[in-house]
């Protein structure tokens, strides 16, 4: 019998319950077996086997039924759309035996921002509260339920954060020469996705044509867009102000770019083709720059003066002068003729004698 339900299931070989999943067998009336097929959660509990002898004998068994987790969609959050700066609460309820545990993670494995300055890789609990949500928190969140009984199940909840368009212009002044092509750029952020277009300063919308080519590239994350406007073969009328405009249900934004005329690029020579002469060696400060002939004449004059003085002093002094003059000429020749005494010209040697 099912003890908790006080329900008699079998008596001897007979099945009393009307539950078709219950049956009974025995091994020559010595060992009796109760069979329950397709076990369900309501089958858990205590079962009693009783032998009606003079003194009744009973034996209890406990059936523990484990049930893999399942998420109750009716009590769990579905996709949500909120304004930037609002608070968000996500709910996830799961059933199973034993009772499942709930964990939250972001689908792209980025961190969950619980509040300003508090971010976590995962959050445990049925309820996930996020304060002052921003566009950076936009994306898919996974509610994961597990209880040790496979399989683990999850539910994907998409959080969309709406905000009005914002524009960023890298170059508000753009110069280009006549008859050149130029590309103007704007970067936008908006959710829901904005309607993006270009106008001239008079408000007229620019359309695709042989003159203009427009391109919008969705970035990462997808609320970012890169706007480009190509202007071909610039003429005088093309100079002026251009506007990039972004609109969505939350608002509108625009930015201006001024296109002005500039000189065409000039061709500069290759610096490797320029030959620069080597710098000349400056003269030493302690060496006067003089002509070789002048220096030679000056030294001869000094020799003549020394000879006149020696003539006035006698023959002994004359011999000293000859030796001194020879030394002076050798020193002079070393400087003038690269230092070697053997290079002294014969005419200078004769004069010294």
Secondary structure by P-SEA (a helix, b strand, c coil): ccccccccccccccccccccccccccccccbbbbbbcccccccbbbbbbbbbccbbbbbbbbbbbbbcccccccccccbbbbcccbbbbbbbbbbcccbbbbbbbbccccccccccccccccccccbbbbcccccccbbbbbbbbbcccccbbbbbbbbbbbbcbbbbbcccbbbbcccbbbbbbbbbbbcccccccccccccccccccccbbbbbbbcccccbbbbbbbbccccccccbbbbbbbbccccccbbbbbbbbbccbbbbcccccccccccccccccccccccaaaaaaaaaaaaaaaaaaaaaccaaaaaaaaaaaaaaaaaaaaaacccccccccaaaaaaac
